């Protein structure tokens, strides 16, 4: 059912739900046509950082100054490459981060232990279905390439600027595209970006006016630590998804987090610290 919300109560139910609707009858394979986004709080909407800034008219100024001060000498870089690069480094843009991997999305729904008291959410959108709402010239490029999703180079063949994008079709539409492999982080996260032709629109509101298939999975707060530990054991963690010392430090900080209440810590019969105990377990 389009737009269904799946509520799970166990790891087994969750792993089944993550691959919901992934069977391809034509290919006779489990080849999902969905991209996934993990949210640590189910109350969050699919808002871009530009939406949250609340000043979409500033988009051109943000990008112009990002290009001017970036010290990257590449006049031939397309606007879509610049937009991807800006998003990757934290500039407010109309882009939204997605991943082909449901487990990577699950990581982002459970990465911050400060939000483990809140139910999380996984959004999944069928990117193949969104083709039906694209302008004709963009559909032709997709068809010529035999693809279901854009690259920055393919986008550049259809439209070369953000103002032009909004004029391609009267009704707003959503685009999914794979960013260039800027660094290993993009590669390891199996990253995809979405953007709306109108930066003031959010994709979750747009979905309701379409026939695009999508679903949501609620991640119960009480299940988050089990999910987190099992993802870590599966090597889905900050150390892998954010290669480098920053990712390593973030992983270690969470890995050695004491999850017991203050009262439980006070009841320890010995002076052995939680970290000492964890170190002994790691070295066993």
HELIX and SHEET records of a PDB file:
HELIX    1   1 UNK A   11  UNK A   18  1                                   8    
HELIX    2   2 UNK A   49  UNK A   53  1                                   5    
HELIX    3   3 UNK A   56  UNK A   58  5                                   3    
HELIX    4   4 UNK A   59  UNK A   69  1                                  11    
HELIX    5   5 UNK A   79  UNK A   88  1                                  10    
HELIX    6   6 UNK A  102  UNK A  109  1                                   8    
HELIX    7   7 UNK A  113  UNK A  115  5                                   3    
HELIX    8   8 UNK A  129  UNK A  133  5                                   5    
HELIX    9   9 UNK A  136  UNK A  145  1                                  10    
HELIX   10  10 UNK A  152  UNK A  158  1                                   7    
HELIX   11  11 UNK A  162  UNK A  166  1                                   5    
HELIX   12  12 UNK A  184  UNK A  188  1                                   5    
HELIX   13  13 UNK A  203  UNK A  208  1                                   6    
HELIX   14  14 UNK A  221  UNK A  223  5                                   3    
HELIX   15  15 UNK A  224  UNK A  233  1                                  10    
HELIX   16  16 UNK A  238  UNK A  241  1                                   4    
HELIX   17  17 UNK A  245  UNK A  255  1                                  11    
HELIX   18  18 UNK A  262  UNK A  266  1                                   5    
HELIX   19  19 UNK A  274  UNK A  283  1                                  10    
SHEET    1   A 4 UNK A   4  UNK A   7  0                                        
SHEET    2   A 4 UNK A 214  UNK A 219  1                                        
SHEET    3   A 4 UNK A 120  UNK A 126 -1                                        
SHEET    4   A 4 UNK A  34  UNK A  39 -1                                        
SHEET    1   B 2 UNK A  23  UNK A  24  0                                        
SHEET    2   B 2 UNK A  29  UNK A  30 -1                                        
SHEET    1   C 4 UNK A  96  UNK A  99  0                                        
SHEET    2   C 4 UNK A 191  UNK A 196 -1                                        
SHEET    3   C 4 UNK A 174  UNK A 178 -1                                        
SHEET    4   C 4 UNK A 150  UNK A 151  1                                        
END                                                                             
